[in-house]
Amino acid sequence: MSRRKKGVSADDANDIDLTPMLDVVFIMLIFFIVTASFVKEVGLDVNLPPKNDSPPPDDAPQNILVRISADNQIWFRDENGERRVDVRQVRSNIQTLRAALPKASVIIQADKKASAGTYIAVQDAALEADAPNVVLVPVSN
C-alpha cells in the first residue's frame, strides 16, 4: 500500500515551495522603499550672484594681497609686482599700502603647507596696522 497522496506525482513532492520566500522578499522590498523615502539630505541653498564679465570700475577699492608660500616666505603684491618681505616688515608695509589705499582690505593667501604661526603673525601685523578687513584665502593646489 502506497502512502502517497492521490494525484501527486513523485516530481511534485520533491519541489520546494517558494511562496514563503517570495513573501519575505516582497516585505523586505516594501520596507526598504518606505524607509528610503524618508531619508532627506541636508544641504544649503546657495544663492550665487549672476556672472559678471565686466571689469571692476576704476574707483573700486583695491586690496592688499599678502601671499604665504609653502616654505613660510611672505610675499607682498602691489603695482610694482611681487616682493618678498620679512615677518617684521609686514606691519610697516601694510601701513604704507593703507596710506595709499585707505579702504583696502588685507587678503592673506596662505599655502596649505604653510605653518599656522606665520599666518597668525601676518594677521596680527595686519590688525595692528588697523586694516578694516583681514581675509584668509587658502591656495588650492
GIJOZI-V65770 format. One record per pair of residues at least 4 apart in sequence whose C-alpha atoms are under 6 Angstrom apart, sorted by the first residue. I is the first residue (numbers start at 0). J is the second residue. Records with the same first field share a line. If there is no record, write none. Layout:
I: J / J
//
This chain:
31: 35
60: 103
61: 103
62: 103 / 104
63: 105
64: 76 / 106
65: 74 / 75 / 107
66: 73 / 74 / 107 / 108 / 109
67: 71 / 72 / 73 / 109
68: 72 / 110
69: 110 / 112 / 113
71: 113
73: 83 / 84
74: 82 / 83 / 84
75: 81 / 82
76: 80 / 81
90: 124 / 128
93: 97
94: 128
97: 101
104: 132
105: 133
106: 133 / 134
107: 134 / 135
108: 135 / 136 / 137
109: 137 / 138
110: 138
119: 123
125: 130
126: 130
//
